């Protein structure tokens, strides 16, 4: 090998990705051209916006994406006049997924002093590797704006790539695909034209196919979001959805409208049909793209609140300058009005679609936990969000709403009862529900990570307070339909003995009528956080958040036995600690001292032999 040629190994994740892309990710391999053209368009957008603050970056007047098939050489070349890449860019963008163009570019923006440059989709992302579906070798020659030298990256997609110095007369990038034997169709101009019009007609950068020395325009370059809805087909919507969010499914909802009057903007938004590969719980900011007069500005304008961050798409306005700064984006009343209008439109669409219970269930399972965040983050929108929430219930299968719960409430029931825990399956069998089930009182079952926070923020719904069944004293005997309880002897002596034995481990011990099969259960005092919040506070190292109340079932054989022992002058002994640890385990917590608990259980089992 020439000493000037450097050989590098791909990052481990690229090898896996190449295999996935070539064999599984795309069902139609013509999509490779869509991916490469989209990357080229983004690179030209990047250069165009650098030119707003650096005139040396200005695009040539005839800048376009050129697609050049060469039948004799069996190559297909995609060229652009974009920002280009340096040697380091090529290594980082194409050699490892962990340093994608998008992430590295975002980091450079965050570190830039005062310059305000847009955050764009990286020049190369996962889609670049789709080239290996039709090519057995790919080379990328690129020269960055402001640099004199060019570099060529090349690979056969087999675990390594090479880098060597090269030449290019102007800044930009050339991707050369050495086509496989079964990819002859992509040497035909008519086939390339068909693919571009099918997949990339909405891209505003001019795209030309060069054949026999002649250039033929291959796209209309119309911003899809600016077209009337009547002129856009479902196929065009679906393709734009896949382009803007790098999705592979169909959108669950499509919102396309134009606002006119005091403010003017066009919007095309999508609610995905499935969860993205990168969970929306991790990324907190909305990434809806802001355009000004069709030109992409940034995807960091936070056009939607974080609790709607799963929504993807474009908002295009006439009411901002093209060189809008980050400071202006944060302060301008124009953008504040657009945010309010766009948020209202999305909520209106969700409200309308929530009437279809089956269809809405799919949306809720994908994005319900994120939407719940709006209850405690957005006081202004809280009342609009609450009817959109869905829950599992102790009284029915499937999902239910707060509205439907209120309609089913028993006579004399004043509160909406709910139970929060980490495990959805364990919730249905929780001892906390025994007394409610026995009396036919419905309880909502909450198991998402946000459920410990939002109910207290909402407070009430339809003038009914939300009440955790683990908090305070709930008088279940007041409900009609409860079975008559058999009379039992007093457990006051046992209660006093347990209080004395447990000491500072509990705030109180009391008898309860909300247990049927279990001997004990924990509850929280009426003024502090409920049990789930107490657990979260302990895990976060912020204290216990309050001491629990130990409630005992006076009708349970174990409690009767202990009560009789105390009445006969005996002591409660280690049974007090065991009861408390049993109650903790029932609620998904751990014993206070797991080793000591295990010894007590082992000793009890041995005594029964």
N, C-alpha and C positions, 0 to 999 in steps of 0.2 A: 504494500500500500504506500502511496505517496506520503512522505513525512508531513506534508502540509495538511493532510486530511486527518481530522480527529475522529476517533470512534468512541461512542458513549453507549452505555447500557440504558435502556428505558427504566424509569421507575417501575417498581413491581406492580403498581396499580394500573399502569398503562398496558402492560402485557395482558392483564385480565380484561381490561376494557376493550382492547383490540379484538380479542376472541369473542367478547359479548357483542360488539358492533357487527362484526363480520358474519356471525352465525345466528344471532338471536334478536338483536335490538330492533332492526328494521325489517318489516315484512316486504317492502318494495325497495329494491336497491337503487332505483332512480332518484331516491331522496338524497343521495350523496351530492347531487348538483345543487339542490335547494340549500343544503348545509354550507357548501363552499361559497355559493353566491351570497348567502346571508352574511357569512363572515367577511367577505370582501366589502359588502355594503357598510357593515359596521366600521370597518377600518377606514373607509372614506368619510363616514360621519365623524369619526374621531379626528381625522385631519382637518375637516371643515371647521370644527369647533376650536381646535388649537389655533386656527388662523384668526379667530376673533381677538386673541391676545398676542398673537405672533404672526405678523404678516408673511414671514418667510415660509409659513406652513400652508399658504394659500393653495387650493386645488387648481390645477390647470383648467382653462375654460372648457376644454373638451373631455374632461375627466369622465370616465365610464368604466364599467366592468366589461372586459372582452373575453369571450369564450372562443378558443381557436382549436378546431379539430385538425389533426394531421394524419390522414389515412396512410401515407407512405411510412411515416415513423411510428404509427400506432400510438400516438400520444394525444392527450386532451389537455389544453392549457387554459387556466383561468387567471387572468391578470387584472390587477386593480391599481389605482393611483392613490391608495390610502396612506396611512401614516407609516407603514412599513415596520420592520423589526430589526433590531440589532442582533449580534451574535448571542448576547445574553438572553434577549427576548425569545429567540428561537429555541434555545435550550430550555428555558423555563416554561414557555407556552406549549411546546410540542414534546418535551421530554418527560414531563410529569404532570399529572392532574392536580396534585396538591398546590402547584404554583400556576394556576390557570391564568390566562390573560385578564379575566375579569377581576380575580382576587388581587393580583399584583397591581393592576391599575387602580383599584379602589384604595389600596394601601398607599400608593404614591399620592393620590389625591388628599388622603387624610393627613399626610405629612407635608404637603405643599404649604408654604407660608401664607400668602395672601391670594395667590392665583386661584381662580375659580374655573376649573375645567370639568367637563361633564363626566359623570360615571356611566360608562357604556358597557354593553355586552362585550366581553373580551373578543379580540380579533379571532382567536381560536378557542373553541370549547370542545366538548365531547364530539360534536358533529364533524369536526375535521377528520376524525379517524374513520368516518364512513367511506372516505375515499378508497380505503383498502378493500371495500366490497367489489370494486370494479377494476382496481389496479393492483399489480403485483409489485410495483415500485412507485414511490411518490417522492418528488423533489420540490423543495420550496426555496426560491431565491428571493431575498428581500433586502431592501435598502431603506433605512429609516430616514425620515425627514431630518435634515440638519447634519447628516453623516455623508461622508464621501465613499465609504467602503460598503460593499454588499457581501452577504453570506448565503451559502446554500446549505440547507438541511436536507438530508435524503435518508430514506429508509425503505426496507422491503416489508416492514411490519412484522419482523421475526424476532424482536427482542432488543434490537440495537439501532442506532442511527449515526450518521456521519455529519460533520460540519467542516466546511472549507471556505476559504476566501473566494469571492466571486466578483462579478461586475454587473451593474445595472445602470442604465443611462439616467434614469429618473427615480425618485423615491417611489416605493410601492412594493408590490409582491406578485410573483409569478408562481403558481402551483402547476406542476407538470405531472400528469398521471400517465404512467406507462400501462396501458390497458391490458387486461387479461384477454385470453383467446376468445372467451365467450361474451365479451363486452363490445363487439363491433358496432352495435346499434348506436353507441355514444360517439361514433365518428361521423354520423349522419347529421347534417345541419337541421333537417326537418324534425328529427327526433329530439335534438337539443332544444329547438324552438318550442316544441310541444311541452317538454318538461319545464322549461322556464315559465311559460305562460300558465301552466297548471299550478306550479308551486311558488313562483316568485313574482307574479304579475304586480303585486301590490308594492313591491320595493321601489322607493322613489328614485334611487340612483339609476341612471340609464344603463341598460344591459344590451350588449351587441354580440351577435354571433358572426364571426369572420369566416367567410367561405370563398375560396378562389379569389382572394384579395379584396372582397367586398364585405362591408359591414351592414348587417341588417338588424334593426331594432327588434328586440325580443320581448320587451315588457312595456305596458302602458305607463307604469310609474305613477299610478293613481293611489293616493292615500285612501285605503279602504274605508276608514272611519269618516271621511268627508263625503262619501257617496250617500245618496238617499238609501234607506233600508230596502226600498223596492227594487233597487238595482244590484243588490248584493245577494248572491246565492248562498245556500247553506254550506256548499262545498268551499266557497271562498271564506266564509266565517271560520269553518273548521281548520282550514289551512293557516289562516292568520293566527288563530289561537295556538296552533302548534308552533308557529314561528315566534310569536312574541313571548311565549312561556317555555319553549323547548319541551312541549308536552307530546305525549303519544296517544292520548285518549281523546274523547269527544267532550266538549264543554257541557256542564250540567245546565248552565244558564248563560245566555248571551244578551247583553244590554247595549243597545246602539241608539244614540239620540243626539240631538243638537240643541243647545241652549242659546236663545237669542233674547236680546233686550238689554237690560242693564249690564250684563256680561255675556260674552259670546265664547262658546267653546263647543267642540265636538268630542264625543267620547265613544269608545268601543271597549267594553269590559267583558270579562268572562269569569264565571265561577267554575273552577275545574270539576271534572267528573270523578276524579280520584285524588287521593292525597299525593303530593309530589314526592319524589324520592328523598329530597331533603325536607325533613319535617318542618312544618310551619311553626311548630312550637319553639324552634331554635332561633330563627330569624324574626326579630320583633318588628322591623320596619316594613311598611308597605313599599312595594317595588313597581307600582303603576308608573308607566313612562309619561313624562311631561314633554309635549312637543309645543313649539311656538311656530305657527304658520307652516305646519307640516314637518318642521325640522326638529329632530330629537335634541332635547336639552339635557335631561337627567332622569334617572330612576330613583333619585333620593329626595324628591320633593315631598314625600309622604302625603300624597293626595288623598289617601284614605287612612283612618285611624288604625292603630296596630291590631285591633280586634277584628278588622276586615282585611288583614294582610294576605289572606289566601286569594283575594280577587286580583286578577291580572288584566293587563290591557294598556290602553293609550287614552290620554286626555290631551287635546290639541286646542290651544287658545290663540286668539288674535290680540289679546289685551296685555301681553307682556313683550318687552323687547327681546331680540334674539340673543343679545349679550347679557341677559339677566344674571346677576350675581347670586351667590349662595345667600348672602345677607339679605338681598331683596326678596328671595324666595321665602325666607323666614318671616319677613316683616310686611310684605305687600298685602293690602286688604283684598286685592284681586284674587290672589291665590286662596286666601281664607274663605272667600265667598264660593270659589270653585270647590274647595274641599267640602264645605257645608252642603252644596247642591249635589255633589257626587255621592256623598255618604247617604243623603236622604233618598237618592234614586236607588241605591243598592238595597237599603232597608225596605223600600217600597216593593222592590222585586222579590225579596225574600218573604215578605208578608204575603204577597200574592201567591207565591209558589208553596207556601206552608199549608195552604188549603188542600193540597194533594198529599195526603198522609204518606202514601207509599213512596212517592218520588222524593218527598222532603226527608224521609228517613235516611236515604242514601247520603244526602248532603249532610245531615246532622252527624252521622257516624264518621264522616270525614273531617268536618270542621266545627262541630258543636263546641268542643272545649275552647277553641279560639274565640268563638262568638260570645261565650260566657264571660270572657274577660271584660267585655264592654260594660257589664253590669257594675263592676267596681271601678272601672277606669273612666267611664263617661257618664257623669251625672245627668247631663242634658239629654242624652239619648236613652237613658235607663228604661223609661216607661215604654219606649218603642221596641227595645230589645227583648224585654221580659216575655211578651206573648210568643216570641220565636223560639224560646227554650223548650227542650224536650227531655223527658226523664224516663227511667225505668221505675216501676211501681210495685209495691207489695201486693197490689190487688188485681193486677192484670198483666198480660203478656204484651210485648211490644213497647212502643213509645207513647207517652202522654204529655199533654201541655198543662201549664198552670190553669188555664181557662177551663179545661176539661176536668181537672182535679176539683176546682171550686164547685163545678156543677154537680159533682158526685159526693160532696161533703155530707156527712150525717147530720141529722137534726141535732142542734145544740153544739155542733163543732165550731169552735171559734177561730182555730188556727190551721195553717197549712203545715203538716208535719213532714219532716225529712230526716234522713239518716245519712251521714257521710262516713266513708271508709275508703281504704286504698284498693281493696279487692272487690270487684263487682260480684263475683260468685259468692264470696263470703257474706256479702250484705244480705242476700235473700234468706240466709239461715241464721242471722244474728239474733241472739237472745233479746236484743233491744226491741225486737218486733213482736215478741210473744203476746204481750197484753193487748197490743193494737190489733193483731190478727184475731185474737179471741173475741174481740168486740166489733170486728168488721170495720175498723178505722184504717183508712188508707195512709201509707207512708211513702213518700218519694225516696228513691234510692240513688244516691250520688256517689260516684267513684272517680271522677276526673280530678286531676291535680289542682284545678282552680276552685273546686267545690267547697273548700274550707274557707274561702274568702268572700265570694259574692253574695251569699244569702243575707248576711248581716248588712251589706251595702244596699240591697234591694229593700229589705225591711218588711214591706207589705206588698200584696198584690190583690187587686179587687177588694181593697179595704180589709183584707185578712192578713194578720201577721204571720211571718214564716217562723216556725218553731222547731229547733233541733230536738229530737226525742231523747237525746243524751243530756239535755241541759235543763236544770230546774226540776220542779215537781209538777207532773202532769196528772190531773185527776181523771183517770179512765173510768172510774165507777159511775161517772155522770152519764155515760153513753148508754142509751137504750140498746137492749140486745145482749148485754153482757150476762154471762152465765152466773147463776147464784154461787157465791163462794162459800165453801164449807167453813164453819167456825173452827178456829184453832186456838190453842193455848197461847198465853202471852209469851212474846219473845223479848220483852223489855230487858230482862236480865242478860240475855245473850247480846243484845245491842250494846248495853253498857260495857260488858266484858270485851267485846270486839273493839269498841272505841279505845278502851284503856290499853289493850294489847297492841293495836296498830299505831296509836299515838300520832306522830307527825306524818305518817304515810297517807292519811286520809283527812279530809276536812270534816267528815261526818259519817255516821253509820245509821241506816234507818231501814225499817220494814217497808216493803212495797207490794202493790197489787198488780204490777205490770209484768210479772213473770208467771209463766205457766209450767214449763218443764225444767227450767234452769234454777239453780240454787242461788246464784248471785249475779249482779250486774253492776257496772259502774255508771255513774252519771256525773255531770258537772254542776257546780252551784249555779244559781239563777243569774248571777251578776258577771261571772267571768266567761272566758272562751269555752266553747264546747270541747268534747273529748278529742275530736280530730285536730282542732287547732292546737290543743295542748300537746299532742304528739308531734306536730310539725315544729312547734316552738322548742321542744326538747331536742329534736333532731338538728335544729339549727343552732343549738347551743345557747338559746336565749331563755333558759329557765323552763320550769314546768308549766308556766302559765296558769297556775292554780292547782290545788290539790283535789283529787276526785272524791266523790261521795260513793261509799260502798252500800249498795242496796241489797237486802236479803229477802228471799221468798219464804214467808213463814209457813207455807204449806208443803215445802219440799222436805222429803224424808231426812236429808242430811241436816237441814236447819232445825228440824224438830228434835233430832237426836242431840244436837249440840245444846239446844235450849233446855232439854231435860237434864243434860249433864250439869249445866250451870245451876238449874233449879235444885238439883240434888247436892249442891255444894262443891261440884267439881270445877275444873279450870278449862278454859278454852285452849290453852297451850299453843302448839304450832299450827293448829287448825286455822287460826286467824290469818296468819301469813299465807297459808295455802289457799284460803278462800279469796284473798285479794289477788294473788297471782293467777288463780283460775279466771277471775273476772277480767284481768288484763289480757290473758291469752285469748279469751272469747272475743275481745275487741281488736284482735290482730296485733297486740302489743307483746312484749317479752316479759317474763317474770322479773321482779326486781333483782333477784340473785339467781340466775338460772341453775348454777351448780347446787345451791342449797335447796332449790325447788326440786331438782331431780333426786336428791338424797331423800327428801321427805316422801316423795311419791314411791321411791323404791322401798323405803321402810314400811310404808302403808301396805304395799302389795305383799311384802314378806310377812307382815302380821296377819294377813288374811289366809295364809296357807295352812 
